[in-house]
Amino acid sequence: MPLQKPWRALERETVARAPDRPGVYELGDDSGTVRSVGHGVLRDELKTALAYGDADRVRWTEAHTLEQARDLAADHRERLE
């Protein structure tokens, strides 16, 4: 099941507004297909995704800790398969 958040364009403005907190994120293509799920400090992770051109869109949800983000991402990946 995808994250219940709206897609945002993966661009500098979006990355600049991303929280500097742990979380889970999805990277997607222009049609809204999820290409990957990741976790970590959201702003840092999205900077990397933007630099490498990994996706066209992104959506995320915050977590309280990096461990919680890791566990949420693992559960999320299982549901996508």
C-alpha positions as CSV (number, residue, x, y, z in Angstrom):
1,M,0.0,0.0,0.0
2,P,1.5,3.3,-1.0
3,L,2.0,6.2,1.4
4,Q,-1.2,8.2,1.8
5,K,0.4,11.5,0.9
6,P,0.3,13.5,-2.3
7,W,3.1,13.3,-4.8
8,R,5.4,16.3,-5.1
9,A,7.8,17.1,-7.9
10,L,11.3,16.1,-7.0
11,E,13.0,19.5,-7.4
12,R,15.1,21.8,-5.3
13,E,12.2,23.7,-3.8
14,T,10.6,20.4,-2.6
15,V,13.9,19.2,-1.1
16,A,14.4,22.6,0.6
17,R,11.0,22.2,2.3
18,A,11.5,18.6,3.4
19,P,11.9,18.2,7.1
20,D,15.3,17.7,8.6
21,R,13.9,14.6,10.5
22,P,13.8,10.9,10.1
23,G,11.2,9.5,7.8
24,V,10.1,7.1,5.0
25,Y,9.9,8.3,1.4
26,E,8.8,6.9,-1.9
27,L,10.3,7.9,-5.2
28,G,8.1,7.7,-8.3
29,D,8.0,8.3,-12.0
30,D,5.8,10.8,-13.9
31,S,2.9,8.4,-14.0
32,G,2.9,8.0,-10.2
33,T,4.4,4.5,-10.1
34,V,6.5,3.8,-7.0
35,R,10.1,3.1,-8.1
36,S,11.7,2.8,-4.7
37,V,11.1,3.2,-0.9
38,G,13.8,4.6,1.4
39,H,14.3,5.9,4.8
40,G,16.6,8.2,6.7
41,V,16.9,11.9,7.4
42,L,14.4,13.1,4.8
43,R,16.2,16.3,3.5
44,D,19.5,14.5,3.2
45,E,18.0,11.5,1.4
46,L,16.1,13.7,-1.0
47,K,19.1,15.8,-1.8
48,T,20.9,12.6,-2.9
49,A,17.9,11.4,-4.9
50,L,17.7,14.8,-6.7
51,A,21.5,14.8,-7.4
52,Y,21.3,11.4,-9.0
53,G,18.1,11.9,-10.9
54,D,16.5,8.9,-9.3
55,A,12.9,10.0,-9.8
56,D,10.5,12.6,-11.0
57,R,8.2,12.6,-7.9
58,V,8.5,12.1,-4.1
59,R,6.2,11.7,-1.1
60,W,7.1,11.1,2.5
61,T,6.0,10.6,6.0
62,E,7.9,11.5,9.2
63,A,9.0,9.2,11.9
64,H,10.2,9.8,15.5
65,T,13.5,8.0,15.2
66,L,15.8,6.5,12.5
67,E,15.0,3.0,13.8
68,Q,11.3,3.6,13.5
69,A,11.8,5.0,10.0
70,R,13.8,1.8,9.1
71,D,11.1,-0.5,10.4
72,L,8.3,1.5,8.7
73,A,10.2,1.4,5.4
74,A,10.7,-2.4,5.7
75,D,7.0,-2.9,6.4
76,H,6.1,-0.6,3.5
77,R,8.3,-2.5,1.0
78,E,6.7,-5.8,2.0
79,R,3.2,-4.3,1.3
80,L,4.3,-3.1,-2.1
81,E,5.5,-6.5,-3.3
